[in-house]
Amino acid sequence: MDSLLRKKLNRNNIDGAILLHEINSENSDLKYVSFKLIDLQIGITYREELNWQECCIVVMTGKITFTDGEVTHESIGTRNAVFEKKPTDSVYVSNNRIFKVKAETNARIALCYSPSSKQLPTKLIKGADIKPEHRGKGNNQRLVHNILPDDNPSANSLLVVEVFTEGGNWSSYPPHKHDKDNLPEESMLEETYYHEQDPKQGFVFQRVYTDDRSLDETMTVENGDMVIVPKGYHPVGVPAGYTSYYLNVMAGPKRVWKFNNDPDHEWIINS
Ligand SMILES: O=C[C@H](O)[C@@H](O)[C@H](O)CC(=O)O
């Protein structure tokens, strides 16, 4: 298996958009989740035709105007940097639709994809409607923005969430996994992490490992890197002095987030 760590591409494409990351079934072991991160200079329009995939367009920074030919959302986006920690705007677009995104300012968008065969309405997910969640305690505290959680019926298979973790804390911790299609005990969800750190010279440690250690990769993750989680536990540790951000995309056979903690570390929750 190739490394689960992916560095930025910085690849110009024909639309003048700069492709920073592209993860899909052709360049990873993922079968459900695909992902693109794109920088758009002001005035540039990015167009895409979706086949049998749904897509959540997360306005990471800047402002964009979205249209699918029927629905238009003008000048959406709430922040100039992710570390403003404001929930941002996103748009859910279903399978077999064509969409355009025009950059009203310099903008960065994340395109989060998963399989979809039942076309659903295009939906604006307003940052103002996202209630920040303070999760964890002690040195496991993090701030969570549930952009497209499993209790939001707008999507068929896609889950999207962003997480902020302050220095000296861990997130996705105690280590948990969701890699067994065995509801109600556990769901099988592949996952991607798009990471940033503030200040940007920072790094975090992320380990991805299975009970039998057939997969056990510990990575130093730098600003702008991605980590692919095909299976296994996937904790993140944040060194003092830095704030960690990551955007998660999850998808699998069923759109349910039901995880289990590593039994060796579950005691931490009650400590
Ligand atoms: O499974 C979900 C992802 O690992 C993260 O979103 C994680 O849940 C974030 C956290 O709880 O710290």
Ligand as a Chemical Component Dictionary entry (heavy atoms), coordinates in Angstrom:
data_LIG
# 
_chem_comp.id                   LIG 
_chem_comp.type                 NON-POLYMER 
_chem_comp.pdbx_formal_charge   0 
_chem_comp.three_letter_code    LIG 
# 
loop_
_chem_comp_atom.comp_id 
_chem_comp_atom.atom_id 
_chem_comp_atom.alt_atom_id 
_chem_comp_atom.type_symbol 
_chem_comp_atom.charge 
_chem_comp_atom.model_Cartn_x 
_chem_comp_atom.model_Cartn_y 
_chem_comp_atom.model_Cartn_z 
_chem_comp_atom.pdbx_ordinal 
LIG O1 O1 O 0 -14.367 9.845  12.532 1  
LIG C1 C1 C 0 -14.336 11.097 12.441 2  
LIG C2 C2 C 0 -13.021 11.768 12.379 3  
LIG O2 O2 O 0 -12.022 10.888 12.828 4  
LIG C3 C3 C 0 -12.943 13.091 13.094 5  
LIG O3 O3 O 0 -13.975 13.949 12.646 6  
LIG C4 C4 C 0 -13.007 12.930 14.619 7  
LIG O4 O4 O 0 -14.271 12.438 15.017 8  
LIG C5 C5 C 0 -12.765 14.278 15.266 9  
LIG C6 C6 C 0 -12.759 14.163 16.776 10 
LIG O5 O5 O 0 -13.738 13.636 17.346 11 
LIG O6 O6 O 0 -11.742 14.532 17.377 12 
# 
loop_
_chem_comp_bond.comp_id 
_chem_comp_bond.atom_id_1 
_chem_comp_bond.atom_id_2 
_chem_comp_bond.value_order 
_chem_comp_bond.pdbx_ordinal 
LIG O1 C1 DOUB 1  
LIG C1 C2 SING 2  
LIG C2 O2 SING 3  
LIG C2 C3 SING 4  
LIG C3 O3 SING 5  
LIG C3 C4 SING 6  
LIG C4 O4 SING 7  
LIG C4 C5 SING 8  
LIG C5 C6 SING 9  
LIG C6 O5 DOUB 10 
LIG C6 O6 SING 11 
# 
